[in-house]
Amino acid sequence: MSPRDELRAWVKKRDRRPELPLDDNTALFVDRRLTSLDLPELILSLEEWAQRTISVDEVAPESFATMDAIEKTFL
Protein backbone atom coordinates (compact mmCIF):
# COMPACT_ATOMS: atom_id res chain seq x y z
CA MET A 1 0.00 0.00 0.00
CA SER A 2 1.33 3.46 -0.85
CA PRO A 3 1.84 6.06 1.90
CA ARG A 4 -1.08 8.03 0.45
CA ASP A 5 -3.33 4.95 0.69
CA GLU A 6 -2.10 4.32 4.25
CA LEU A 7 -3.05 7.89 5.16
CA ARG A 8 -6.52 7.58 3.62
CA ALA A 9 -7.19 4.30 5.45
CA TRP A 10 -5.90 5.77 8.74
CA VAL A 11 -8.17 8.83 8.47
CA LYS A 12 -11.22 6.76 7.43
CA LYS A 13 -10.73 4.47 10.41
CA ARG A 14 -10.70 7.42 12.86
CA ASP A 15 -13.23 9.68 11.12
CA ARG A 16 -15.55 11.13 13.78
CA ARG A 17 -18.21 11.95 11.15
CA PRO A 18 -18.29 8.92 8.84
CA GLU A 19 -21.78 9.78 7.62
CA LEU A 20 -20.33 12.72 5.66
CA PRO A 21 -18.35 12.48 2.40
CA LEU A 22 -14.59 12.41 2.83
CA ASP A 23 -12.07 13.35 0.15
CA ASP A 24 -8.50 14.59 -0.06
CA ASN A 25 -9.57 18.22 0.49
CA THR A 26 -11.90 17.69 3.46
CA ALA A 27 -10.95 19.91 6.41
CA LEU A 28 -9.93 17.23 8.89
CA PHE A 29 -9.70 19.21 12.12
CA VAL A 30 -11.90 22.23 11.34
CA ASP A 31 -14.76 19.90 10.36
CA ARG A 32 -14.01 17.76 13.43
CA ARG A 33 -13.25 14.65 11.40
CA LEU A 34 -10.17 14.22 13.62
CA THR A 35 -9.35 15.74 17.01
CA SER A 36 -6.14 16.94 18.61
CA LEU A 37 -5.99 13.59 20.41
CA ASP A 38 -5.39 11.93 17.01
CA LEU A 39 -2.40 14.13 16.18
CA PRO A 40 0.41 12.32 18.06
CA GLU A 41 -0.54 8.97 16.53
CA LEU A 42 -0.88 10.57 13.10
CA ILE A 43 2.62 12.05 13.35
CA LEU A 44 4.09 8.71 14.40
CA SER A 45 2.31 6.98 11.52
CA LEU A 46 3.53 9.60 9.05
CA GLU A 47 7.10 9.04 10.21
CA GLU A 48 6.68 5.32 9.59
CA TRP A 49 5.10 5.75 6.15
CA ALA A 50 7.65 8.39 5.03
CA GLN A 51 10.52 6.52 6.70
CA ARG A 52 11.90 9.70 8.23
CA THR A 53 11.66 11.80 11.36
CA ILE A 54 9.26 14.74 11.27
CA SER A 55 10.83 17.95 12.48
CA VAL A 56 9.01 20.13 14.97
CA ASP A 57 9.42 22.94 12.41
CA GLU A 58 7.17 21.02 10.01
CA VAL A 59 4.33 20.72 12.52
CA ALA A 60 1.96 23.60 11.76
CA PRO A 61 -1.85 23.66 11.64
CA GLU A 62 -1.91 24.17 7.87
CA SER A 63 0.25 21.06 7.40
CA PHE A 64 -2.58 18.93 8.78
CA ALA A 65 -5.57 20.77 7.31
CA THR A 66 -6.45 18.14 4.69
CA MET A 67 -5.12 14.81 3.46
CA ASP A 68 -3.76 16.66 0.43
CA ALA A 69 -1.84 19.09 2.70
CA ILE A 70 -0.51 16.20 4.79
CA GLU A 71 0.73 14.41 1.69
CA LYS A 72 2.41 17.53 0.27
CA THR A 73 4.11 18.32 3.59
CA PHE A 74 5.14 14.90 4.86
CA LEU A 75 4.88 12.23 2.17
GUKEVEX-724871 format. One record per residue (C-alpha): residue number from 1; residue in one letter; x, y, z. Coordinates in nm, 4 decimals, padded with zeros to 6 digits. Example, Ala and Ser with C-alpha at 12.3 -4.5 7.8 and 13.67 -1.06 7.14 Angstrom:
<recs>
{k->1	r->a	x->01.2300	y->-00.4500	z->00.7800} $
{k->2	r->s	x->01.3670	y->-00.1060	z->00.7140} $
</recs>
This chain:
<recs>
{k->1	r->m	x->00.0000	y->00.0000	z->00.0000} $
{k->2	r->s	x->00.1334	y->00.3463	z->-00.0847} $
{k->3	r->p	x->00.1841	y->00.6065	z->00.1905} $
{k->4	r->r	x->-00.1081	y->00.8026	z->00.0453} $
{k->5	r->d	x->-00.3330	y->00.4953	z->00.0688} $
{k->6	r->e	x->-00.2101	y->00.4315	z->00.4247} $
{k->7	r->l	x->-00.3053	y->00.7890	z->00.5160} $
{k->8	r->r	x->-00.6523	y->00.7582	z->00.3625} $
{k->9	r->a	x->-00.7187	y->00.4303	z->00.5450} $
{k->10	r->w	x->-00.5905	y->00.5769	z->00.8735} $
{k->11	r->v	x->-00.8173	y->00.8825	z->00.8469} $
{k->12	r->k	x->-01.1218	y->00.6761	z->00.7435} $
{k->13	r->k	x->-01.0733	y->00.4471	z->01.0411} $
{k->14	r->r	x->-01.0697	y->00.7416	z->01.2856} $
{k->15	r->d	x->-01.3230	y->00.9675	z->01.1117} $
{k->16	r->r	x->-01.5548	y->01.1133	z->01.3776} $
{k->17	r->r	x->-01.8208	y->01.1949	z->01.1151} $
{k->18	r->p	x->-01.8288	y->00.8917	z->00.8841} $
{k->19	r->e	x->-02.1776	y->00.9775	z->00.7616} $
{k->20	r->l	x->-02.0329	y->01.2722	z->00.5656} $
{k->21	r->p	x->-01.8353	y->01.2477	z->00.2404} $
{k->22	r->l	x->-01.4588	y->01.2407	z->00.2832} $
{k->23	r->d	x->-01.2069	y->01.3354	z->00.0154} $
{k->24	r->d	x->-00.8497	y->01.4591	z->-00.0065} $
{k->25	r->n	x->-00.9566	y->01.8223	z->00.0492} $
{k->26	r->t	x->-01.1897	y->01.7691	z->00.3456} $
{k->27	r->a	x->-01.0948	y->01.9908	z->00.6405} $
{k->28	r->l	x->-00.9928	y->01.7234	z->00.8895} $
{k->29	r->f	x->-00.9704	y->01.9210	z->01.2123} $
{k->30	r->v	x->-01.1902	y->02.2235	z->01.1335} $
{k->31	r->d	x->-01.4757	y->01.9902	z->01.0357} $
{k->32	r->r	x->-01.4008	y->01.7757	z->01.3430} $
{k->33	r->r	x->-01.3250	y->01.4649	z->01.1395} $
{k->34	r->l	x->-01.0171	y->01.4222	z->01.3616} $
{k->35	r->t	x->-00.9347	y->01.5739	z->01.7006} $
{k->36	r->s	x->-00.6142	y->01.6937	z->01.8612} $
{k->37	r->l	x->-00.5990	y->01.3590	z->02.0406} $
{k->38	r->d	x->-00.5388	y->01.1929	z->01.7014} $
{k->39	r->l	x->-00.2402	y->01.4131	z->01.6179} $
{k->40	r->p	x->00.0409	y->01.2325	z->01.8060} $
{k->41	r->e	x->-00.0544	y->00.8972	z->01.6534} $
{k->42	r->l	x->-00.0883	y->01.0573	z->01.3099} $
{k->43	r->i	x->00.2620	y->01.2054	z->01.3350} $
{k->44	r->l	x->00.4091	y->00.8709	z->01.4401} $
{k->45	r->s	x->00.2309	y->00.6980	z->01.1524} $
{k->46	r->l	x->00.3531	y->00.9605	z->00.9051} $
{k->47	r->e	x->00.7101	y->00.9039	z->01.0212} $
{k->48	r->e	x->00.6676	y->00.5323	z->00.9591} $
{k->49	r->w	x->00.5102	y->00.5748	z->00.6146} $
{k->50	r->a	x->00.7646	y->00.8386	z->00.5029} $
{k->51	r->q	x->01.0524	y->00.6521	z->00.6703} $
{k->52	r->r	x->01.1900	y->00.9703	z->00.8228} $
{k->53	r->t	x->01.1665	y->01.1800	z->01.1363} $
{k->54	r->i	x->00.9263	y->01.4739	z->01.1266} $
{k->55	r->s	x->01.0835	y->01.7953	z->01.2485} $
{k->56	r->v	x->00.9006	y->02.0130	z->01.4974} $
{k->57	r->d	x->00.9420	y->02.2943	z->01.2407} $
{k->58	r->e	x->00.7167	y->02.1017	z->01.0008} $
{k->59	r->v	x->00.4329	y->02.0718	z->01.2524} $
{k->60	r->a	x->00.1960	y->02.3597	z->01.1762} $
{k->61	r->p	x->-00.1846	y->02.3657	z->01.1637} $
{k->62	r->e	x->-00.1908	y->02.4172	z->00.7870} $
{k->63	r->s	x->00.0252	y->02.1061	z->00.7397} $
{k->64	r->f	x->-00.2581	y->01.8930	z->00.8780} $
{k->65	r->a	x->-00.5567	y->02.0775	z->00.7308} $
{k->66	r->t	x->-00.6450	y->01.8143	z->00.4690} $
{k->67	r->m	x->-00.5122	y->01.4806	z->00.3463} $
{k->68	r->d	x->-00.3763	y->01.6663	z->00.0432} $
{k->69	r->a	x->-00.1839	y->01.9087	z->00.2698} $
{k->70	r->i	x->-00.0509	y->01.6201	z->00.4791} $
{k->71	r->e	x->00.0733	y->01.4411	z->00.1691} $
{k->72	r->k	x->00.2414	y->01.7534	z->00.0268} $
{k->73	r->t	x->00.4106	y->01.8324	z->00.3587} $
{k->74	r->f	x->00.5137	y->01.4902	z->00.4859} $
{k->75	r->l	x->00.4882	y->01.2235	z->00.2172} $
</recs>
